[in-house]
Amino acid sequence: MSDPILIAKGETDIFLLPQMANRHGLVAGATGTGKTVSLQVLAEGLSHTGVSVLHDRRQGRPLRDQPARPGNKSQGHRARSTPQA
């Protein structure tokens, strides 16, 4: 059995038992809340137990907010039509 992975330190430390982890996860939150560091800690801990880890970091707004134009390079801005005066 693998050692628990320390995922948070505070008044009470919080550990993840590797046998309780599954194949999928989501870490979401506002800018600057420690999502990347949290994923790095989890990835390192799981990697030390022999688990292969894939980290997919998405930035920007969801795809549905992007204009549906081929070759569009905008980063999450909606296409707006401005009435001509």
Secondary structure as UniProt FT lines:
FT   STRAND          5..8
FT   STRAND          14..16
FT   HELIX           18..20
FT   TURN            31..32
FT   HELIX           35..48
FT   TURN            49..50
FT   HELIX           63..65
FT   TURN            70..71
//
